[in-house]
C-alpha cells in the first residue's frame, strides 16, 4: 500500500491535514518554508511539531558536509517523528555520502532528497545500514517537466530498495492525481502530494462522457461571458 504524505510547510494546512486519515506524514523543504513565511527556521519547525506527531521531514540547508552533519544532528533532536532531509549532492554536485553515512551511523532517520537516478539510489544504499529508517525521494515530476521518462529510473530504484526493509522509496514532485495510481502500480512506498492534488484524490471519479460535457460547457460559458460574435 502506497502511503500519502502531504508536501506542505504552512502551519494551518498541516493542522488541517494532520487530522486527515489518508495523510500518513508530511514533507517540507526550504522553498516551502520560505513560501509559508518562516523567519526563524528552528522555531518554525518546532511549532509544526506541536501540531502533528506524524512523520515529518525537515531539510538541512548547509552546502558542505560539516554544516549538513551539524544541522542534521540538531534537527534530529527536535522530535522522534522527525526525518532529517539531506540532498543527495550539494550545489557543486558532490555526492553527500559522508553526510548520509555519519548521520545513519548515529541512528538518525533520513530522507535523501533530490534523487533522479537509480545510480544515485544505489550509491545511497551503500552508505546506510539495514535497520535505521531511510526514505529515498525521487523527483518524478521534475523529470517529466523537462521531457525525461521517469518510469525506467523509478522501476530500477524500486528493485534496488526491495532488498532493504528499512528503506522506503518516495515519489516526489507529484503533478497530477494519476501519479498516485502510477506510484501504487510501480510499488512506491510513499507518494508526497501537495494539498491541491490531495483534495482531488477524494473527489468522485468522473466518466469521460461527463468530462466531455463539462469541458464543452466551460467553453460555451466563456464565449457567452465574452459576448463573442462571428
C-alpha positions as CSV (number, residue, x, y, z in Angstrom):
1,X,0.0,0.0,0.0
2,X,1.4,3.4,-1.0
3,X,1.2,5.9,1.9
4,X,0.3,9.5,1.2
5,X,2.4,12.3,2.7
6,X,1.4,15.9,2.3
7,X,4.0,18.2,0.8
8,X,3.5,21.5,2.7
9,X,5.0,23.8,5.3
10,X,2.0,26.1,6.0
11,X,1.2,25.6,9.7
12,X,-2.6,26.0,9.3
13,X,-2.6,23.4,6.5
14,X,-0.5,21.0,8.4
15,X,-3.0,21.3,11.3
16,X,-5.8,20.6,8.9
17,X,-4.3,17.7,7.1
18,X,-2.9,16.1,10.3
19,X,-6.5,15.2,11.1
20,X,-7.0,13.6,7.7
21,X,-6.8,9.8,8.0
22,X,-5.3,9.3,4.5
23,X,-2.4,11.5,5.3
24,X,0.3,9.4,7.0
25,X,3.1,12.1,7.1
26,X,4.5,15.4,5.9
27,X,7.4,16.6,3.8
28,X,8.8,20.1,3.8
29,X,11.8,21.9,2.2
30,X,13.4,25.3,2.5
31,X,11.4,26.6,-0.5
32,X,8.1,25.6,1.1
33,X,9.2,27.1,4.4
34,X,10.0,30.4,2.7
35,X,6.7,30.4,0.9
36,X,4.9,29.7,4.2
37,X,6.6,32.8,5.7
38,X,9.0,31.2,8.1
39,X,11.6,33.6,9.5
40,X,13.3,31.5,12.2
41,X,13.8,28.0,10.8
42,X,14.2,26.2,14.1
43,X,11.3,27.9,15.9
44,X,9.0,27.4,12.9
45,X,9.8,23.7,12.7
46,X,9.3,23.2,16.5
47,X,5.9,25.0,16.1
48,X,4.9,22.5,13.5
49,X,5.9,19.6,15.8
50,X,3.4,20.9,18.4
51,X,0.7,20.3,15.8
52,X,1.5,16.8,14.5
53,X,3.1,13.6,15.7
54,X,3.1,12.1,12.2
55,X,6.4,11.6,10.4
56,X,7.7,14.8,9.0
57,X,10.9,15.7,7.1
58,X,12.9,18.9,7.8
59,X,15.7,19.7,5.4
60,X,19.3,20.8,6.1
61,X,20.3,23.9,4.1
62,X,24.1,24.0,4.6
63,X,26.1,23.3,1.4
64,X,29.1,21.5,2.9
65,X,29.5,18.2,4.7
66,X,30.3,19.6,8.2
67,X,27.4,22.0,8.0
68,X,24.9,19.4,6.9
69,X,26.1,17.0,9.6
70,X,25.8,19.7,12.3
71,X,22.4,20.8,11.2
72,X,21.2,17.2,10.8
73,X,22.2,16.4,14.4
74,X,20.2,19.4,15.7
75,X,17.2,18.8,13.5
76,X,17.0,15.1,14.6
77,X,16.9,16.2,18.3
78,X,13.7,18.1,17.8
79,X,11.3,15.1,17.8
80,X,11.0,11.4,17.5
81,X,8.8,11.8,14.4
82,X,11.5,13.9,12.6
83,X,13.3,12.7,9.4
84,X,16.4,14.7,8.5
85,X,16.2,15.6,4.9
86,X,19.6,15.6,3.1
87,X,20.2,16.4,-0.6
88,X,21.9,13.6,-2.5
89,X,24.5,16.1,-3.7
90,X,25.5,19.6,-2.7
91,X,25.2,22.6,-5.1
92,X,28.5,21.7,-6.7
93,X,27.3,18.3,-7.5
94,X,29.4,16.4,-4.9
95,X,27.8,13.3,-3.5
96,X,26.9,13.7,0.1
97,X,27.8,10.1,1.0
98,X,29.8,11.0,4.1
99,X,26.9,13.0,5.5
100,X,24.5,10.1,4.9
101,X,26.9,7.6,6.5
102,X,27.7,9.7,9.5
103,X,24.1,10.5,10.4
104,X,23.0,7.0,9.6
105,X,25.6,5.5,12.0
106,X,24.1,7.7,14.7
107,X,20.7,6.0,14.0
108,X,19.2,9.2,12.7
109,X,16.2,8.8,10.4
110,X,16.9,10.3,7.0
111,X,15.1,11.4,3.9
112,X,17.5,11.6,1.0
113,X,16.1,14.2,-1.4
114,X,16.6,15.5,-5.0
115,X,17.3,12.0,-6.3
116,X,16.8,11.4,-10.0
117,X,18.5,8.2,-11.0
118,X,18.8,4.6,-9.9
119,X,22.6,5.1,-9.8
120,X,22.1,7.7,-7.1
121,X,19.8,5.3,-5.3
122,X,22.5,2.6,-5.4
123,X,25.1,4.9,-4.0
124,X,22.8,5.9,-1.1
125,X,22.1,2.3,-0.3
126,X,25.8,1.6,0.0
127,X,26.1,4.2,2.7
128,X,23.4,3.0,5.1
129,X,22.7,0.1,7.5
130,X,19.7,-2.2,7.3
131,X,18.0,-1.1,10.5
132,X,17.7,2.7,10.6
133,X,14.7,4.2,8.7
134,X,15.6,5.9,5.4
135,X,13.4,7.5,2.8
136,X,14.8,8.0,-0.8
137,X,12.8,10.7,-2.6
138,X,12.9,10.5,-6.4
139,X,11.7,13.6,-8.2
140,X,9.5,12.1,-10.8
141,X,7.5,15.2,-11.8
142,X,10.6,17.3,-12.4
143,X,12.0,14.6,-14.7
144,X,8.8,14.7,-16.7
145,X,8.8,18.5,-16.7
146,X,12.0,18.5,-18.8
147,X,10.9,15.8,-21.2
148,X,12.6,12.8,-19.5
149,X,10.7,9.5,-19.0
150,X,11.0,8.9,-15.2
151,X,9.5,5.4,-15.2
152,X,12.6,3.4,-16.1
153,X,14.6,5.0,-13.3
154,X,11.8,4.6,-10.7
155,X,11.4,0.9,-11.7
156,X,15.1,0.3,-11.2
157,X,15.2,2.1,-7.9
158,X,12.1,0.1,-6.6
159,X,14.0,-3.1,-7.4
160,X,17.1,-1.9,-5.5
161,X,15.2,-0.7,-2.5
162,X,13.3,-4.0,-2.1
163,X,16.4,-5.6,-0.6
164,X,16.2,-3.1,2.3
165,X,13.3,-3.5,4.7
166,X,14.2,-0.2,6.5
167,X,14.1,1.9,3.3
168,X,11.0,3.5,1.7
169,X,11.0,4.8,-1.9
170,X,9.1,8.1,-2.2
171,X,7.5,9.5,-5.4
172,X,8.2,13.2,-5.2
173,X,7.2,16.3,-7.2
174,X,3.7,15.0,-7.9
175,X,1.9,16.8,-10.7
176,X,-1.5,15.1,-11.1
177,X,-3.9,12.7,-9.5
178,X,-2.9,9.9,-11.9
179,X,0.6,10.0,-10.4
180,X,-0.9,8.4,-7.3
181,X,-2.2,5.5,-9.4
182,X,1.2,5.2,-11.1
183,X,3.0,5.2,-7.8
184,X,0.9,2.3,-6.5
185,X,1.3,0.2,-9.7
186,X,5.1,0.7,-9.6
187,X,5.4,-0.3,-5.9
188,X,6.4,3.1,-4.4
189,X,6.2,3.0,-0.6
190,X,5.2,6.7,-0.3
191,X,4.0,9.5,-2.5
192,X,4.2,13.1,-1.3
193,X,1.4,15.3,-2.7
194,X,0.5,19.0,-2.4
195,X,-2.9,19.9,-0.9
196,X,-4.4,20.9,-4.2
197,X,-4.0,17.4,-5.6
198,X,-4.9,15.6,-2.3
199,X,-8.3,17.4,-2.5
200,X,-8.8,16.0,-6.0
201,X,-8.0,12.4,-4.9
202,X,-11.0,12.5,-2.6
203,X,-13.3,13.6,-5.4
204,X,-15.6,11.1,-7.2
205,X,-14.1,9.8,-10.4
206,X,-15.8,11.3,-13.5
207,X,-16.6,9.4,-16.6
208,X,-15.2,10.5,-20.0
209,X,-18.7,11.5,-21.0
210,X,-19.1,13.8,-18.0
211,X,-15.7,15.3,-18.6
212,X,-16.5,16.0,-22.2
213,X,-19.8,17.7,-21.4
214,X,-18.1,19.8,-18.6
215,X,-15.4,20.9,-21.0
216,X,-17.8,22.0,-23.7
217,X,-20.0,23.8,-21.1
218,X,-16.9,25.7,-20.0
219,X,-16.1,26.9,-23.5
220,X,-19.7,27.9,-24.0
221,X,-19.9,29.8,-20.7
222,X,-16.7,31.8,-21.6
223,X,-17.8,32.6,-25.1
224,X,-21.2,33.9,-23.8
225,X,-19.4,35.9,-21.0
226,X,-17.1,37.5,-23.6
227,X,-20.1,38.2,-25.8
228,X,-18.3,36.8,-28.8
229,X,-19.9,37.2,-32.2
230,X,-19.0,35.9,-35.7
